[in-house]
Amino acid sequence: MPIYEFKCEECGEVFEELVLKPTEEVRCKKCKSPKVTKLMSQVAFKSGSKFVSSSGSACATCKGGTCSSCG
């Protein structure tokens, strides 16, 4: 699913939005402003029994491979 993280330039609210079309207008959920910036979000993948994040850490949850989610 194409869920993106945005930050409103007007009120500073950070929110997620499902965007189905690249031309779809995204508005702030708090103040309804169309002045939003798409943020770079971290992605995590499961490899075997471990989670590996886009930053290369062992777990997207704890970033160190020591939490209960790391398996």
Helices and strands as residue ranges (DSSP letters): E 3-8, E 14-18, E 36-38, E 44-47, E 50-53, G 68-70
